[in-house]
Amino acid sequence: MLAILYSFRRCPYAMRARYALVKLGTQVELREVVLKNKPEALLNLGGRSTVPQLLVGAQRFPESMDIMFWAIEHAKDQTMAEQLWPAQAQQQAKIRAWIGFNDHCFKPWLDRYKYADRHPEFPESYYRQKGERFLQRLETRLAHSPYLLGAQMTLADMAVFPFIRQFAGVNSQWFETSPYPHLKRWLTAFLQSDDFKTVMLKYPAWEEGQTPIYFPEPSQE
């Protein structure tokens, strides 16, 4: 029996989990969730009912990074798994550092920038400038290599790009003219990839008893 992934198409956390599954050729049963009308099967799990969540038998993975590491362990493409999560401890520490800065330092400013009307104590430009500190770090690093750790993509790139995509989408005109050419090149490569097109395929909201949806589909592995 395949693992079950509860997901929401536009959520950046779910997006990076699905990207890992696609890149590694690890198939799951996909259950697309409408956040305003979560299915009872998800709510009945108890605890957090956020997405993404992965169920593997009785085991539950409620965090996107847990799902990505599970995909690494169960990868159909072991060569890709070793590339995305190198064996060297120093490389792993760098990956965790990029992801940690994204999730804990950048994401709060991204949320305020995206929903600036909910935080009227400062103008939108203030939150954007705070978020730009991370963009500047990324730009500096990507000026020297195609990806964050060098010549090849790792989990760091895969885990961060959905949030930069979201930041860019708040004011696309501003982002297009922003002074981050290497960051924009890196992001565009992700967004134009066949893998991303697979990740962003639209599926109907899951309902109890429906025919299972397998992701990625066999022809897309």
GROMACS elastic network, one bead per residue, 0.5 to 0.9 nm:
[ bonds ]
;  ai    aj funct       b0    kb
    1    56     6  0.87086   500
    1    57     6  0.82356   500
    2    27     6  0.73268   500
    2    28     6  0.53871   500
    2    29     6  0.60979   500
    2    56     6  0.74690   500
    2    57     6  0.86432   500
    2   214     6  0.87567   500
    3    27     6  0.79587   500
    3    28     6  0.50930   500
    3    29     6  0.61123   500
    3    30     6  0.87366   500
    3    54     6  0.67439   500
    3    55     6  0.55626   500
    3    57     6  0.70439   500
    4    28     6  0.56891   500
    4    30     6  0.60890   500
    4    31     6  0.71571   500
    4    53     6  0.81139   500
    4    54     6  0.55464   500
    4    55     6  0.50271   500
    4    56     6  0.66263   500
    4    57     6  0.86471   500
    5    18     6  0.89385   500
    5    28     6  0.64161   500
    5    29     6  0.60149   500
    5    30     6  0.50074   500
    5    31     6  0.59201   500
    5    32     6  0.82366   500
    5    51     6  0.86958   500
    5    52     6  0.68357   500
    5    53     6  0.57572   500
    5    55     6  0.65068   500
    5    56     6  0.89688   500
    5   215     6  0.89808   500
    6    14     6  0.85675   500
    6    29     6  0.85904   500
    6    30     6  0.62839   500
    6    32     6  0.59834   500
    6    33     6  0.65011   500
    6    42     6  0.77518   500
    6    50     6  0.87740   500
    6    51     6  0.60476   500
    6    52     6  0.54042   500
    6    53     6  0.51889   500
    6    54     6  0.63712   500
    6    55     6  0.83475   500
    6   206     6  0.89659   500
    7    10     6  0.89966   500
    7    11     6  0.80200   500
    7    14     6  0.57155   500
    7    15     6  0.83135   500
    7    17     6  0.89452   500
    7    18     6  0.84285   500
    7    30     6  0.71029   500
    7    31     6  0.61366   500
    7    32     6  0.50323   500
    7    33     6  0.58025   500
    7    34     6  0.89081   500
    7    50     6  0.88950   500
    7    51     6  0.53901   500
    7    53     6  0.69453   500
    7    54     6  0.87742   500
    8    11     6  0.56337   500
    8    12     6  0.88509   500
    8    13     6  0.89607   500
    8    14     6  0.62150   500
    8    15     6  0.79802   500
    8    31     6  0.84950   500
    8    32     6  0.56134   500
    8    33     6  0.53855   500
    8    34     6  0.69641   500
    8    35     6  0.75550   500
    8    51     6  0.65456   500
    8    52     6  0.70076   500
    9    12     6  0.82726   500
    9    14     6  0.69139   500
    9    15     6  0.66618   500
    9    32     6  0.72269   500
    9    33     6  0.83021   500
    9   199     6  0.82029   500
    9   200     6  0.65160   500
    9   201     6  0.80987   500
    9   202     6  0.73006   500
    9   203     6  0.83763   500
   10    13     6  0.87611   500
   10    14     6  0.75610   500
   10    15     6  0.68428   500
   10   200     6  0.80069   500
   11    14     6  0.52518   500
   11    15     6  0.59735   500
   11    16     6  0.87671   500
   11    51     6  0.80215   500
   11    52     6  0.83139   500
   11   162     6  0.84384   500
   12    16     6  0.62089   500
   12    17     6  0.85980   500
   12   159     6  0.86070   500
   12   160     6  0.88133   500
   12   161     6  0.85691   500
   12   162     6  0.50116   500
   12   163     6  0.59587   500
   12   165     6  0.86170   500
   12   166     6  0.76733   500
   13    16     6  0.54531   500
   13    17     6  0.64636   500
   13    18     6  0.88290   500
   13    51     6  0.78058   500
   13    52     6  0.67706   500
   13    63     6  0.82226   500
   13    64     6  0.56294   500
   13    65     6  0.83458   500
   13   159     6  0.78809   500
   13   162     6  0.76607   500
   13   163     6  0.83700   500
   14    17     6  0.50755   500
   14    18     6  0.61635   500
   14    19     6  0.85223   500
   14    51     6  0.65461   500
   14    53     6  0.83921   500
   14    64     6  0.64429   500
   15    18     6  0.51999   500
   15    19     6  0.60770   500
   15    20     6  0.86969   500
   15    52     6  0.86561   500
   15    64     6  0.88246   500
   15   159     6  0.86922   500
   15   162     6  0.66703   500
   15   196     6  0.89693   500
   15   199     6  0.68803   500
   15   200     6  0.78340   500
   16    20     6  0.62703   500
   16    21     6  0.87355   500
   16    64     6  0.72029   500
   16    65     6  0.84389   500
   16    68     6  0.77865   500
   16   158     6  0.61005   500
   16   159     6  0.53816   500
   16   160     6  0.79678   500
   16   161     6  0.81214   500
   16   162     6  0.66222   500
   16   199     6  0.87525   500
   17    20     6  0.52794   500
   17    21     6  0.64972   500
   17    22     6  0.88650   500
   17    52     6  0.75354   500
   17    64     6  0.55054   500
   17    65     6  0.71989   500
   17    66     6  0.87943   500
   17    67     6  0.60723   500
   17    68     6  0.54834   500
   17    71     6  0.84667   500
   17   158     6  0.87696   500
   17   159     6  0.80181   500
   18    21     6  0.50366   500
   18    22     6  0.62112   500
   18    23     6  0.85596   500
   18    67     6  0.88785   500
   18    68     6  0.83247   500
   18   199     6  0.59218   500
   18   200     6  0.88338   500
   18   215     6  0.84134   500
   18   216     6  0.84630   500
   19    22     6  0.51327   500
   19    23     6  0.60120   500
   19    24     6  0.84517   500
   19    68     6  0.86917   500
   19   158     6  0.71726   500
   19   159     6  0.88011   500
   19   195     6  0.70566   500
   19   196     6  0.69044   500
   19   198     6  0.84284   500
   19   199     6  0.58245   500
   20    23     6  0.51179   500
   20    24     6  0.59722   500
   20    25     6  0.82921   500
   20    26     6  0.81490   500
   20    67     6  0.84289   500
   20    68     6  0.57744   500
   20    69     6  0.87493   500
   20    71     6  0.66054   500
   20    72     6  0.79134   500
   20   155     6  0.80908   500
   20   158     6  0.73461   500
   20   159     6  0.87605   500
   21    24     6  0.52926   500
   21    25     6  0.58236   500
   21    27     6  0.66476   500
   21    28     6  0.81391   500
   21    67     6  0.86780   500
   21    68     6  0.73676   500
   21    71     6  0.58984   500
   21    72     6  0.84479   500
   21    75     6  0.80253   500
   21   199     6  0.89171   500
   21   215     6  0.81135   500
   21   216     6  0.73681   500
   22    25     6  0.51487   500
   22    26     6  0.65392   500
   22    27     6  0.78061   500
   22   195     6  0.65439   500
   22   196     6  0.86443   500
   22   198     6  0.75545   500
   22   199     6  0.70758   500
   22   215     6  0.79063   500
   22   216     6  0.59773   500
   22   220     6  0.79189   500
   22   221     6  0.66106   500
   23    26     6  0.79576   500
   23    75     6  0.89079   500
   23    77     6  0.82170   500
   23    80     6  0.75757   500
   23    81     6  0.87911   500
   23   195     6  0.68778   500
   23   221     6  0.81442   500
   24    27     6  0.88721   500
   24    71     6  0.68834   500
   24    72     6  0.70657   500
   24    74     6  0.84055   500
   24    75     6  0.51356   500
   24    76     6  0.59601   500
   24    77     6  0.53388   500
   24    78     6  0.77001   500
   24    80     6  0.63918   500
   24    81     6  0.65817   500
   24   221     6  0.82730   500
   25    71     6  0.85749   500
   25    75     6  0.62599   500
   25    76     6  0.52010   500
   25    77     6  0.62802   500
   25   216     6  0.73891   500
   25   220     6  0.84510   500
   25   221     6  0.50780   500
   26    71     6  0.61689   500
   26    72     6  0.85395   500
   26    74     6  0.66409   500
   26    75     6  0.54702   500
   26    76     6  0.58739   500
   26    77     6  0.83097   500
   26   215     6  0.82583   500
   26   216     6  0.75512   500
   26   221     6  0.78697   500
   27    30     6  0.89555   500
   27    71     6  0.89369   500
   27    76     6  0.88541   500
   27   214     6  0.67327   500
   27   215     6  0.53983   500
   27   216     6  0.56462   500
   27   217     6  0.76453   500
   27   218     6  0.82180   500
   27   221     6  0.80174   500
   28    54     6  0.89031   500
   28   213     6  0.84411   500
   28   214     6  0.58082   500
   28   215     6  0.53842   500
   28   216     6  0.72675   500
   29   212     6  0.63458   500
   29   213     6  0.56089   500
   29   215     6  0.60251   500
   29   216     6  0.87250   500
   30   203     6  0.88966   500
   30   206     6  0.82893   500
   30   212     6  0.74460   500
   30   213     6  0.54976   500
   30   214     6  0.58350   500
   30   215     6  0.58090   500
   30   216     6  0.85894   500
   31   203     6  0.86278   500
   31   204     6  0.87341   500
   31   205     6  0.71259   500
   31   206     6  0.51183   500
   31   207     6  0.82211   500
   31   212     6  0.81467   500
   31   213     6  0.72581   500
   32   202     6  0.89778   500
   32   203     6  0.66150   500
   32   204     6  0.66566   500
   32   206     6  0.52691   500
   32   207     6  0.89537   500
   33    36     6  0.86807   500
   33    37     6  0.76532   500
   33    38     6  0.60662   500
   33    39     6  0.72269   500
   33    42     6  0.89951   500
   33    51     6  0.80189   500
   33   204     6  0.86230   500
   33   205     6  0.55195   500
   33   206     6  0.63074   500
   34    37     6  0.52860   500
   34    38     6  0.57369   500
   34    39     6  0.81225   500
   34   205     6  0.62695   500
   34   206     6  0.84150   500
   35    38     6  0.55018   500
   35    50     6  0.84614   500
   35    51     6  0.86178   500
   38    41     6  0.83969   500
   38    42     6  0.67997   500
   38    43     6  0.69415   500
   38    49     6  0.81845   500
   39    42     6  0.55128   500
   39    43     6  0.64898   500
   39    44     6  0.86510   500
   39   206     6  0.77425   500
   39   207     6  0.72238   500
   39   208     6  0.79999   500
   40    44     6  0.57233   500
   40    45     6  0.85557   500
   40   208     6  0.86811   500
   41    44     6  0.52636   500
   41    45     6  0.67138   500
   41   208     6  0.78641   500
   42    45     6  0.55214   500
   42    46     6  0.79220   500
   42    49     6  0.61986   500
   42    50     6  0.87193   500
   42    53     6  0.88683   500
   43    46     6  0.60187   500
   43    47     6  0.81744   500
   43    48     6  0.81127   500
   43    49     6  0.56967   500
   44    47     6  0.86539   500
   44    49     6  0.85935   500
   45    48     6  0.81416   500
   45    49     6  0.75326   500
   46    49     6  0.71519   500
   48    51     6  0.87893   500
   48    62     6  0.76959   500
   49    52     6  0.88905   500
   49    53     6  0.81227   500
   49    62     6  0.85029   500
   50    53     6  0.70828   500
   50    62     6  0.76083   500
   50    63     6  0.88868   500
   51    54     6  0.87470   500
   51    62     6  0.74064   500
   51    63     6  0.80271   500
   51    64     6  0.82603   500
   52    61     6  0.85789   500
   52    62     6  0.66246   500
   52    63     6  0.67225   500
   52    64     6  0.61363   500
   52    67     6  0.83535   500
   53    60     6  0.72104   500
   53    61     6  0.56638   500
   53    63     6  0.64966   500
   53    64     6  0.73463   500
   53    67     6  0.76898   500
   54    59     6  0.83013   500
   54    60     6  0.58295   500
   54    62     6  0.64256   500
   54    63     6  0.83167   500
   54    64     6  0.87121   500
   54    66     6  0.87914   500
   54    67     6  0.65742   500
   55    58     6  0.68870   500
   55    59     6  0.58263   500
   55    61     6  0.63585   500
   55    62     6  0.85464   500
   56    59     6  0.50646   500
   56    60     6  0.63064   500
   56    61     6  0.80374   500
   57    60     6  0.79372   500
   61    64     6  0.78760   500
   61    65     6  0.89152   500
   61    66     6  0.59131   500
   61    67     6  0.61592   500
   61    70     6  0.85364   500
   62    65     6  0.88988   500
   62    66     6  0.72483   500
   62    67     6  0.77966   500
   63    66     6  0.52490   500
   63    67     6  0.64683   500
   63    68     6  0.88579   500
   64    67     6  0.50612   500
   64    68     6  0.62762   500
   64    69     6  0.87547   500
   64   159     6  0.88442   500
   65    69     6  0.61877   500
   65    70     6  0.84534   500
   65   159     6  0.80078   500
   66    69     6  0.51985   500
   66    70     6  0.61006   500
   66    71     6  0.86055   500
   67    71     6  0.61437   500
   67    72     6  0.86291   500
   68    71     6  0.50163   500
   68    72     6  0.63128   500
   68    73     6  0.88157   500
   68   155     6  0.81584   500
   68   159     6  0.88260   500
   69    73     6  0.63265   500
   69    74     6  0.86835   500
   69    85     6  0.86481   500
   70    73     6  0.51145   500
   70    74     6  0.62505   500
   70    75     6  0.83548   500
   71    74     6  0.51004   500
   71    75     6  0.55620   500
   71    76     6  0.88925   500
   71    81     6  0.84078   500
   72    75     6  0.51227   500
   72    76     6  0.88088   500
   72    77     6  0.88874   500
   72    78     6  0.79972   500
   72    80     6  0.86371   500
   72    81     6  0.53097   500
   72    82     6  0.81806   500
   72    84     6  0.80996   500
   72    85     6  0.76517   500
   73    78     6  0.87280   500
   73    81     6  0.78155   500
   74    77     6  0.88193   500
   74    78     6  0.85837   500
   74    81     6  0.89578   500
   75    78     6  0.57772   500
   75    79     6  0.89730   500
   75    80     6  0.81269   500
   75    81     6  0.63848   500
   76    79     6  0.89899   500
   76    80     6  0.88251   500
   76    81     6  0.85670   500
   77    80     6  0.54388   500
   77    81     6  0.63753   500
   77    82     6  0.89414   500
   78    82     6  0.62133   500
   78    83     6  0.85829   500
   79    82     6  0.52658   500
   79    83     6  0.63700   500
   79    84     6  0.88016   500
   80    84     6  0.61115   500
   80    85     6  0.85204   500
   81    84     6  0.52207   500
   81    85     6  0.60725   500
   81    86     6  0.79789   500
   81   154     6  0.89914   500
   82    85     6  0.52654   500
   82    86     6  0.51568   500
   82    87     6  0.70102   500
   83    86     6  0.55563   500
   83    87     6  0.88068   500
   83   152     6  0.73054   500
   83   153     6  0.72631   500
   83   154     6  0.62627   500
   83   155     6  0.86902   500
   84   152     6  0.82132   500
   84   153     6  0.63480   500
   84   155     6  0.50636   500
   84   156     6  0.81227   500
   84   158     6  0.86832   500
   85    88     6  0.86448   500
   85    91     6  0.80812   500
   85    92     6  0.66982   500
   85    95     6  0.82291   500
   85   154     6  0.62700   500
   85   155     6  0.63502   500
   85   156     6  0.89695   500
   86    89     6  0.79217   500
   86    91     6  0.64141   500
   86    92     6  0.65304   500
   86   154     6  0.80789   500
   87    90     6  0.87916   500
   87    91     6  0.76221   500
   87    92     6  0.73350   500
   88    91     6  0.53995   500
   88    92     6  0.63740   500
   88    93     6  0.87671   500
   89    92     6  0.50108   500
   89    93     6  0.61119   500
   89    94     6  0.86926   500
   90    93     6  0.51180   500
   90    94     6  0.63954   500
   90    95     6  0.87958   500
   91    94     6  0.51260   500
   91    95     6  0.63048   500
   91    96     6  0.87096   500
   91   149     6  0.77091   500
   92    95     6  0.50806   500
   92    96     6  0.62199   500
   92    97     6  0.85761   500
   93    96     6  0.51239   500
   93    97     6  0.61065   500
   93    98     6  0.87958   500
   94    98     6  0.63471   500
   94    99     6  0.86787   500
   94   149     6  0.76558   500
   94   156     6  0.82083   500
   95    98     6  0.53775   500
   95    99     6  0.63127   500
   95   100     6  0.84956   500
   95   148     6  0.84702   500
   95   149     6  0.77181   500
   95   154     6  0.75356   500
   95   155     6  0.66805   500
   95   157     6  0.85053   500
   96    99     6  0.51547   500
   96   100     6  0.58242   500
   96   101     6  0.84960   500
   96   155     6  0.87717   500
   96   156     6  0.72456   500
   97   100     6  0.50368   500
   97   101     6  0.61229   500
   97   102     6  0.85270   500
   97   156     6  0.85322   500
   98   101     6  0.53093   500
   98   102     6  0.62232   500
   98   103     6  0.86847   500
   98   148     6  0.83521   500
   98   156     6  0.60735   500
   98   157     6  0.85256   500
   98   159     6  0.88755   500
   98   160     6  0.78064   500
   99   102     6  0.50325   500
   99   103     6  0.60347   500
   99   104     6  0.84031   500
   99   155     6  0.84711   500
   99   156     6  0.59027   500
   99   157     6  0.85761   500
   99   159     6  0.65265   500
   99   160     6  0.64777   500
  100   103     6  0.52020   500
  100   104     6  0.58097   500
  100   105     6  0.76228   500
  101   104     6  0.54541   500
  101   105     6  0.50885   500
  101   106     6  0.63723   500
  101   107     6  0.85318   500
  101   134     6  0.81066   500
  102   105     6  0.58100   500
  102   107     6  0.60372   500
  102   134     6  0.76608   500
  102   159     6  0.85726   500
  102   160     6  0.64394   500
  102   163     6  0.79776   500
  103   106     6  0.62029   500
  103   107     6  0.53129   500
  103   108     6  0.80403   500
  103   160     6  0.83410   500
  103   163     6  0.89299   500
  104   107     6  0.61017   500
  104   108     6  0.70147   500
  105   108     6  0.63787   500
  105   109     6  0.74302   500
  105   131     6  0.86167   500
  105   134     6  0.83216   500
  106   109     6  0.55249   500
  106   110     6  0.62067   500
  106   111     6  0.88502   500
  106   130     6  0.81870   500
  106   131     6  0.58411   500
  106   132     6  0.86563   500
  106   133     6  0.82823   500
  106   134     6  0.63666   500
  106   163     6  0.87754   500
  107   111     6  0.61947   500
  107   112     6  0.87051   500
  107   131     6  0.81209   500
  107   163     6  0.74919   500
  108   111     6  0.52258   500
  108   112     6  0.64332   500
  108   113     6  0.86813   500
  108   131     6  0.85888   500
  109   112     6  0.50642   500
  109   113     6  0.60025   500
  109   114     6  0.84655   500
  109   127     6  0.57841   500
  109   128     6  0.73306   500
  109   129     6  0.89408   500
  109   130     6  0.63517   500
  109   131     6  0.53966   500
  110   113     6  0.50398   500
  110   114     6  0.60143   500
  110   115     6  0.84554   500
  110   127     6  0.73906   500
  110   128     6  0.74725   500
  110   130     6  0.86490   500
  110   131     6  0.61482   500
  110   163     6  0.79518   500
  110   164     6  0.88265   500
  110   166     6  0.80260   500
  110   167     6  0.61544   500
  111   114     6  0.51375   500
  111   115     6  0.60062   500
  111   116     6  0.79844   500
  111   127     6  0.87779   500
  111   167     6  0.87620   500
  112   115     6  0.51163   500
  112   116     6  0.51874   500
  112   117     6  0.84420   500
  112   118     6  0.76397   500
  112   119     6  0.65512   500
  112   124     6  0.79326   500
  112   127     6  0.61322   500
  112   128     6  0.84390   500
  113   116     6  0.50490   500
  113   117     6  0.87681   500
  113   119     6  0.87190   500
  113   123     6  0.88284   500
  113   124     6  0.57244   500
  113   125     6  0.77370   500
  113   126     6  0.80750   500
  113   128     6  0.56341   500
  113   130     6  0.89130   500
  113   131     6  0.79137   500
  113   167     6  0.78776   500
  113   170     6  0.75768   500
  114   117     6  0.85079   500
  114   124     6  0.82353   500
  114   127     6  0.87115   500
  114   128     6  0.88155   500
  114   166     6  0.82827   500
  114   167     6  0.73001   500
  114   169     6  0.87410   500
  114   170     6  0.57762   500
  114   171     6  0.89501   500
  115   118     6  0.55895   500
  115   119     6  0.70932   500
  115   124     6  0.84527   500
  116   119     6  0.50797   500
  116   120     6  0.64901   500
  116   122     6  0.79112   500
  116   123     6  0.69743   500
  116   124     6  0.53179   500
  116   125     6  0.89823   500
  116   127     6  0.76248   500
  117   120     6  0.56535   500
  117   123     6  0.84885   500
  117   124     6  0.79597   500
  118   121     6  0.89049   500
  119   122     6  0.66623   500
  119   123     6  0.81767   500
  119   124     6  0.86784   500
  120   123     6  0.65365   500
  120   124     6  0.84299   500
  122   125     6  0.81496   500
  122   126     6  0.62366   500
  122   127     6  0.75156   500
  123   126     6  0.54861   500
  123   127     6  0.71576   500
  124   127     6  0.54499   500
  124   128     6  0.63292   500
  124   129     6  0.87679   500
  125   129     6  0.60979   500
  125   130     6  0.86384   500
  126   129     6  0.52263   500
  126   130     6  0.64052   500
  126   131     6  0.87844   500
  127   130     6  0.50745   500
  127   131     6  0.62510   500
  127   132     6  0.85764   500
  128   131     6  0.50376   500
  128   132     6  0.60522   500
  128   167     6  0.84963   500
  129   133     6  0.69252   500
  130   133     6  0.58139   500
  130   134     6  0.80924   500
  131   134     6  0.58573   500
  131   135     6  0.68982   500
  131   167     6  0.83182   500
  132   136     6  0.59840   500
  132   137     6  0.85366   500
  133   136     6  0.51805   500
  133   137     6  0.64996   500
  133   138     6  0.88348   500
  134   137     6  0.50622   500
  134   138     6  0.62466   500
  134   139     6  0.85495   500
  135   138     6  0.50638   500
  135   139     6  0.60302   500
  135   140     6  0.85983   500
  135   164     6  0.80754   500
  135   180     6  0.76520   500
  135   183     6  0.75004   500
  136   140     6  0.61539   500
  136   141     6  0.86485   500
  136   180     6  0.75121   500
  136   183     6  0.87385   500
  137   140     6  0.52329   500
  137   141     6  0.63446   500
  137   142     6  0.86351   500
  138   141     6  0.51964   500
  138   142     6  0.59884   500
  138   143     6  0.84572   500
  138   148     6  0.75322   500
  138   180     6  0.88327   500
  138   182     6  0.84789   500
  138   183     6  0.65218   500
  139   142     6  0.51294   500
  139   143     6  0.59957   500
  139   179     6  0.89540   500
  139   180     6  0.58837   500
  139   181     6  0.75659   500
  139   182     6  0.57720   500
  139   183     6  0.51507   500
  139   184     6  0.86700   500
  140   143     6  0.53513   500
  140   144     6  0.73461   500
  140   180     6  0.89309   500
  140   182     6  0.82758   500
  140   183     6  0.87038   500
  141   144     6  0.57963   500
  141   145     6  0.69055   500
  141   146     6  0.89204   500
  141   147     6  0.81271   500
  141   148     6  0.62951   500
  141   149     6  0.84089   500
  141   150     6  0.89873   500
  141   182     6  0.88004   500
  141   183     6  0.89686   500
  142   145     6  0.50849   500
  142   146     6  0.58932   500
  142   147     6  0.61359   500
  142   148     6  0.61982   500
  142   149     6  0.89251   500
  142   150     6  0.85136   500
  142   182     6  0.56674   500
  142   183     6  0.64225   500
  142   186     6  0.76253   500
  143   146     6  0.77399   500
  143   181     6  0.84996   500
  143   182     6  0.56628   500
  143   183     6  0.81087   500
  144   147     6  0.86884   500
  144   150     6  0.79996   500
  144   182     6  0.89689   500
  145   148     6  0.69776   500
  145   149     6  0.76069   500
  145   150     6  0.51258   500
  145   151     6  0.59824   500
  145   152     6  0.88216   500
  146   149     6  0.84665   500
  146   150     6  0.63336   500
  146   151     6  0.56005   500
  146   152     6  0.72464   500
  146   153     6  0.81742   500
  146   182     6  0.83012   500
  146   185     6  0.87549   500
  146   186     6  0.69121   500
  147   150     6  0.51866   500
  147   151     6  0.59205   500
  147   152     6  0.59933   500
  147   153     6  0.56301   500
  147   154     6  0.77919   500
  147   156     6  0.87834   500
  147   157     6  0.66979   500
  147   186     6  0.72626   500
  148   151     6  0.83118   500
  148   152     6  0.83059   500
  148   153     6  0.74317   500
  148   154     6  0.77537   500
  148   156     6  0.68895   500
  148   157     6  0.62348   500
  149   152     6  0.71533   500
  149   153     6  0.74407   500
  149   154     6  0.71591   500
  149   156     6  0.79055   500
  149   157     6  0.84388   500
  150   153     6  0.76665   500
  150   154     6  0.89542   500
  153   156     6  0.77037   500
  153   157     6  0.61207   500
  153   158     6  0.74550   500
  154   157     6  0.56734   500
  154   158     6  0.65922   500
  154   159     6  0.87600   500
  155   159     6  0.58243   500
  155   160     6  0.84190   500
  156   159     6  0.52970   500
  156   160     6  0.61704   500
  156   161     6  0.86038   500
  157   160     6  0.53350   500
  157   161     6  0.59859   500
  157   186     6  0.89952   500
  158   161     6  0.59047   500
  158   162     6  0.77009   500
  158   190     6  0.86819   500
  159   162     6  0.69595   500
  159   163     6  0.81670   500
  160   163     6  0.57253   500
  160   164     6  0.66893   500
  160   165     6  0.89338   500
  161   164     6  0.50525   500
  161   165     6  0.60815   500
  161   166     6  0.86282   500
  161   186     6  0.85339   500
  161   187     6  0.64191   500
  161   190     6  0.76232   500
  162   166     6  0.63084   500
  162   167     6  0.87447   500
  162   187     6  0.87800   500
  163   167     6  0.61890   500
  163   168     6  0.85594   500
  164   168     6  0.60225   500
  164   169     6  0.84709   500
  164   187     6  0.75285   500
  165   168     6  0.51398   500
  165   169     6  0.61980   500
  165   187     6  0.71184   500
  165   191     6  0.83889   500
  166   169     6  0.50561   500
  166   170     6  0.66615   500
  167   170     6  0.55930   500
  167   171     6  0.78343   500
  167   172     6  0.86729   500
  167   175     6  0.85007   500
  168   171     6  0.61923   500
  168   172     6  0.54998   500
  168   173     6  0.86966   500
  168   174     6  0.80590   500
  168   175     6  0.54831   500
  168   176     6  0.81861   500
  169   172     6  0.50222   500
  169   173     6  0.87669   500
  169   175     6  0.79146   500
  170   174     6  0.88102   500
  170   175     6  0.86467   500
  171   174     6  0.54427   500
  171   175     6  0.64096   500
  171   176     6  0.88147   500
  172   176     6  0.60411   500
  172   177     6  0.87155   500
  173   176     6  0.52408   500
  173   177     6  0.65980   500
  173   178     6  0.86841   500
  174   177     6  0.54360   500
  174   178     6  0.60430   500
  175   179     6  0.83838   500
  175   180     6  0.84198   500
  175   184     6  0.85096   500
  176   179     6  0.86143   500
  176   180     6  0.88583   500
  176   184     6  0.80660   500
  177   180     6  0.84276   500
  178   181     6  0.79058   500
  180   183     6  0.53445   500
  180   184     6  0.61573   500
  180   185     6  0.86643   500
  181   184     6  0.51281   500
  181   185     6  0.61344   500
  181   186     6  0.86592   500
  182   185     6  0.50080   500
  182   186     6  0.61853   500
  182   187     6  0.86033   500
  183   186     6  0.50952   500
  183   187     6  0.61231   500
  183   188     6  0.84848   500
  184   187     6  0.50815   500
  184   188     6  0.58967   500
  184   189     6  0.84772   500
  185   188     6  0.51976   500
  185   189     6  0.62340   500
  185   190     6  0.88963   500
  186   189     6  0.53339   500
  186   190     6  0.67365   500
  186   191     6  0.89895   500
  187   190     6  0.52824   500
  187   191     6  0.62975   500
  187   192     6  0.86992   500
  188   192     6  0.59609   500
  188   193     6  0.84072   500
  189   192     6  0.53906   500
  189   193     6  0.61534   500
  190   193     6  0.53197   500
  190   194     6  0.86690   500
  190   195     6  0.80995   500
  190   196     6  0.65178   500
  191   194     6  0.84712   500
  191   195     6  0.87193   500
  191   196     6  0.59375   500
  191   197     6  0.76891   500
  192   195     6  0.85099   500
  192   196     6  0.69681   500
  192   197     6  0.75062   500
  193   196     6  0.53493   500
  193   197     6  0.65856   500
  193   198     6  0.88975   500
  194   197     6  0.50403   500
  194   198     6  0.63459   500
  194   199     6  0.86643   500
  195   198     6  0.51264   500
  195   199     6  0.62001   500
  195   200     6  0.87416   500
  195   220     6  0.86955   500
  196   200     6  0.61370   500
  196   201     6  0.86863   500
  197   200     6  0.52266   500
  197   201     6  0.63406   500
  198   201     6  0.53916   500
  198   216     6  0.74300   500
  198   220     6  0.73600   500
  199   202     6  0.88165   500
  199   215     6  0.89327   500
  199   216     6  0.80736   500
  203   206     6  0.83519   500
  203   213     6  0.85018   500
  204   207     6  0.88533   500
  206   209     6  0.89207   500
  206   210     6  0.72720   500
  206   212     6  0.88175   500
  206   213     6  0.88588   500
  207   210     6  0.57908   500
  209   212     6  0.83839   500
  210   213     6  0.86721   500
  213   216     6  0.89029   500
  213   217     6  0.80141   500
  214   217     6  0.53865   500
  214   218     6  0.77913   500
  215   218     6  0.77905   500
  215   220     6  0.84126   500
  215   221     6  0.86537   500
  216   219     6  0.79586   500
  216   220     6  0.57632   500
  216   221     6  0.59945   500
  217   220     6  0.51918   500
  217   221     6  0.65809   500
  218   221     6  0.55169   500
